Amino acid sequence: MTGRQTVSGAENGYTVFRGLEDAGVPGRKLAAALGVTPSTYSKWRSGHMRIPASRLVLLTLVLAERLETLETAPRRTDPRFMAHLKTLRRSLDYQESLNRKLAPEDVQEGSRLFRRWWMNNNADQVSVASNKDMAVGELSL
């Protein structure tokens, strides 16, 4: 396989979309971060349109960051919160297992996109941009 792979949301991406939703990350903000319309994001999520694999990697890493933030917050004794974390962890673990099948070029590009997002994470707005074809978007989490 070569780079620029696409993945069906229904087959491989749904888990990450559900995990991000469960983590409280709004789809509209993710769409803006990915430089796509909310309609495109919705089509990716529902599997009606294939998502570029590099963007799937980016979303997976955003979910991992959100989960880590929740896990390292002051421990809560609420069993519902702990169950919520467990559900998010399962979503992330499953998505990561699916991502292992992606082309290395797509994983590298997704990682680059995530690093850009991460570098700007302390700002109110987070910008994500691809070296080649991804539009600049903003995401405040």
C-alpha positions as CSV (number, residue, x, y, z in Angstrom):
1,M,0.0,0.0,0.0
2,T,1.1,3.5,-0.7
3,G,0.3,6.8,1.1
4,R,-2.9,8.7,0.8
5,Q,-5.1,5.8,1.7
6,T,-8.7,6.4,2.6
7,V,-10.7,4.5,5.1
8,S,-14.5,3.9,5.4
9,G,-15.8,5.4,8.6
10,A,-18.4,2.7,9.0
11,E,-15.7,0.0,8.8
12,N,-12.7,1.5,10.6
13,G,-13.4,5.1,11.7
14,Y,-16.6,4.8,13.6
15,T,-14.9,3.9,16.9
16,V,-12.7,7.0,17.0
17,F,-15.7,9.2,16.1
18,R,-17.8,7.7,18.8
19,G,-14.9,8.0,21.3
20,L,-14.4,11.6,20.5
21,E,-18.1,12.3,20.9
22,D,-18.1,10.4,24.2
23,A,-15.0,12.5,25.3
24,G,-17.0,15.6,24.7
25,V,-15.2,16.9,21.6
26,P,-17.8,18.5,19.3
27,G,-17.9,17.3,15.7
28,R,-18.1,20.9,14.4
29,K,-14.8,21.8,16.1
30,L,-13.2,18.7,14.8
31,A,-14.4,19.5,11.3
32,A,-12.9,22.9,11.6
33,A,-9.6,21.5,12.8
34,L,-9.5,19.1,9.9
35,G,-10.3,21.9,7.4
36,V,-13.6,20.3,6.2
37,T,-17.2,21.2,6.5
38,P,-19.4,19.7,9.2
39,S,-21.2,17.9,6.4
40,T,-18.0,16.2,5.3
41,Y,-17.2,15.3,8.8
42,S,-20.7,13.8,9.3
43,K,-20.3,11.8,6.1
44,W,-16.9,10.4,7.3
45,R,-18.5,9.6,10.7
46,S,-21.5,7.8,9.1
47,G,-19.3,6.0,6.6
48,H,-21.0,7.7,3.6
49,M,-17.6,9.1,2.6
50,R,-14.1,7.7,3.0
51,I,-11.8,9.5,5.4
52,P,-8.2,10.1,4.4
53,A,-6.1,7.7,6.6
54,S,-3.8,10.5,7.8
55,R,-6.8,12.3,9.2
56,L,-8.0,9.2,10.9
57,V,-4.6,8.9,12.6
58,L,-4.9,12.5,13.7
59,L,-8.4,11.9,15.2
60,T,-7.1,8.8,17.0
61,L,-4.2,10.8,18.5
62,V,-6.6,13.6,19.6
63,L,-8.8,10.9,21.3
64,A,-5.7,9.5,23.0
65,E,-4.8,13.0,24.3
66,R,-8.3,13.7,25.6
67,L,-8.4,10.3,27.4
68,E,-5.0,11.0,28.9
69,T,-6.1,14.4,30.1
70,L,-9.2,12.8,31.7
71,E,-7.1,9.9,33.2
72,T,-4.6,12.3,34.8
73,A,-7.1,14.7,36.2
74,P,-7.6,14.4,40.0
75,R,-9.0,11.0,40.6
76,R,-12.7,10.8,41.0
77,T,-14.6,8.3,43.1
78,D,-17.7,8.4,40.9
79,P,-18.1,4.9,39.4
80,R,-19.9,6.4,36.4
81,F,-16.8,8.5,35.6
82,M,-14.6,5.5,35.9
83,A,-16.9,3.5,33.6
84,H,-16.8,6.3,31.2
85,L,-13.0,6.2,31.1
86,K,-13.1,2.5,30.6
87,T,-15.4,2.9,27.6
88,L,-13.1,5.6,26.1
89,R,-10.1,3.4,26.6
90,R,-11.8,0.5,24.8
91,S,-12.7,2.8,21.9
92,L,-9.1,4.0,21.7
93,D,-7.6,0.6,21.9
94,Y,-9.8,-0.8,19.2
95,Q,-9.1,2.2,16.9
96,E,-5.4,1.8,17.4
97,S,-5.6,-1.8,16.5
98,L,-7.3,-0.9,13.2
99,N,-4.8,1.9,12.5
100,R,-2.0,-0.7,12.5
101,K,-3.1,-1.7,9.1
102,L,-2.6,1.8,7.6
103,A,0.3,2.7,5.3
104,P,3.3,4.1,7.2
105,E,3.2,7.3,5.1
106,D,-0.4,7.9,6.3
107,V,0.6,7.3,9.9
108,Q,3.6,9.7,9.6
109,E,1.4,12.4,8.1
110,G,-1.2,11.9,10.8
111,S,1.5,12.1,13.4
112,R,2.8,15.4,11.9
113,L,-0.7,16.8,11.9
114,F,-1.1,15.8,15.5
115,R,2.3,17.4,16.5
116,R,1.1,20.7,15.0
117,W,-2.1,20.4,16.9
118,W,-0.2,19.5,20.1
119,M,2.3,22.4,19.7
120,N,-0.6,24.9,19.6
121,N,-2.7,23.1,22.3
122,N,-2.0,25.7,25.0
123,A,-3.6,28.5,22.9
124,D,-7.3,29.2,22.8
125,Q,-7.4,28.1,19.1
126,V,-5.6,25.1,17.8
127,S,-4.4,25.1,14.2
128,V,-3.9,22.0,12.1
129,A,-2.4,22.1,8.6
130,S,-1.0,19.5,6.2
131,N,2.2,20.2,4.3
132,K,0.4,19.5,1.0
133,D,-3.4,19.4,0.7
134,M,-5.0,19.9,4.1
135,A,-6.7,23.3,4.7
136,V,-5.9,25.1,7.9
137,G,-8.6,24.7,10.5
138,E,-9.0,25.7,14.1
139,L,-10.0,23.7,17.1
140,S,-10.4,24.9,20.6
141,L,-10.8,22.1,23.1
